[in-house]
């Protein structure tokens, strides 16, 4: 019995020695979450170890220390660490590194957000659907390192945190959110150079599968409906409010989410510090490349955002993904943009591969990899934002090295073009094949150009029920061609009208910054047999 006892003690002692000597390693390098003007959260994952320390300061010498906590992720020995730094100065750069036992990270940087009153300008990257495509497994790594990081390095001076405020991702971060290893290998590792210095804010996609790993790895603002923590949320940065929504099955019909969004938009309408609202959700309302991906939930959200923008004059955007390609559109009656920010890695939905449709709202659709840059101007006198699509091309037509393939600027304040001059037909003409003709586009702003025209024909001067209603935009890139090429937007052929009838018609013009003119004068004409 004594020999057995000694043997057990020896085994335990030997096991203890090996356990203590087992090297602690990073499974996920440090990444940033939930930045506020005076605080930020830093997270990382290690193979073992409870110690959660962040050393930080205004210079690489650091000098300050904050302690957090660690939790289990996958029921093994690995530990996910979270440390919240508080008492920070707004819009200020800091250096930091993390420590778990003898394991110490490199020194990284971050920058705290400003107040809206600081009137600071800033940049955002939006991208989505980076789940691994096994035919091109390193595409997300390429989009981050050769795409985003190289683009910013060439476009701006200074370090990364100075030039990028946040990363928005409307869903499908991994192929299967229930697979623990995919989070480390397919999302955080390819993105570590970006996420270590710029906070990342995702909205959950269908490929996350409502996984516990998603909610453990991200510490999103807890300002949504309490019972649905982190499913929907908002984050303010300067003069912009970013909203994250859950468009997945089981949450689309949630009255809680609609009511929360309704109340939030009502509060935002009364908040003079907020000029712009950017919402992100995974599923599209309309999709030119892949109709089966559309959801009614997203349509209801778009309607709420449109109404908000028209009521308040505050322009809005909804970013989405799900369809693996880029699209940019705009609402007809509202200063609201529709932007698909995919694909950052998922297999491209190539033209003709799935059922698609040429929607009136969209002016550009590209079956390409890439990301979207959002440049926000914080000047309270006349703030604006600019959207830029930076393309990496595709594997059929060919790759692109950060090519600018689409851009639009939207101003907070209205800059209306002049109402067009209605020319013909008029009361003296009696015709059957009717072509409406208006004068050239005019605006007092030299940089404005003719981006859209809207034509109406009615049997009543009130135009309550138009018999002809046509909205044409200056470009319509669909299936690799511009279907609006050669249209100067100053005339429009109507549908067949009734004979021997008096009709009234009018037109209005829109510039490229989503400003509509007033309607033209109303002319009338008669059709003959």
Number of C-alpha atoms within 10 A of each C-alpha: 6 7 8 9 10 11 12 12 12 12 12 12 12 12 12 12 11 11 10 10 9 11 11 16 17 17 20 21 21 25 25 23 24 19 26 21 20 16 17 21 19 26 25 25 26 20 16 21 19 17 18 23 22 25 18 22 17 16 12 14 12 16 12 12 14 14 16 17 15 21 15 15 16 14 8 9 12 21 25 23 27 25 19 18 20 13 9 18 17 16 19 16 18 20 19 26 21 27 17 23 13 11 14 14 16 10 15 18 21 25 26 24 24 22 17 20 12 14 17 18 19 21 19 17 21 26 28 33 31 27 27 24 16 11 9 12 16 14 24 28 21 18 25 21 16 15 22 19 17 14 17 17 13 8 9 12 10 9 14 19 22 20 20 24 22 25 18 23 29 31 29 28 31 28 21 19 23 17 15 15 13 18 23 18 15 20 20 24 16 19 20 19 19 22 21 25 26 27 24 23 26 24 27 29 27 20 19 24 19 18 15 14 17 20 15 13 20 17 18 25 18 16 15 22 16 11 8 15 14 24 23 25 23 21 19 19 20 25 27 20 19 19 23 29 27 27 30 20 13 9 16 18 13 13 10 16 21 18 12 16 23 16 12 15 21 13 10 19 18 10 11 10 18 19 27 24 24 20 22 29 26 30 27 28 19 25 26 25 28 22 16 13 16 17 18 15 20 22 15 14 20 22 14 15 27 23 17 23 22 15 11 14 18 22 25 27 22 26 28 31 29 27 30 26 30 31 27 22 20 17 16 19 13 22 26 27 25 21 25 31 30 33 31 32 28 28 24 24 19 17 18 10 10 13 12 17 14 17 13 15 18 23 22 21 25 28 25 28 30 34 26 26 22 20 19 22 21 22 16 18 9 12 18 21 20 16 20 18 23 24 25 25 19 19 13 10 9 9 14 17 14 19 16 14 13 18 14 15 15 21 21 20 15 15 17 20 22 19 21 24 20 23 16 19 20 18 13 10 13 18 16 18 13 18 13 21 20 22 15 15 24 19 19 10 10 7 8 18 17 20 20 23 25 19 25 21 25 19 17 15 16 10 14 9 13 17 16 15 15 15 17 20 23 21 18 22 18 23 19 12 12 14 15 16 11 9 13 16 22 21 19 20 12 18 14 11 16 13 13 13 14 16 21 21 26 24 29 24 33 26 24 17 21 26 22 25 22 15 18 20 14 16 18 20 20 20 17 15 9
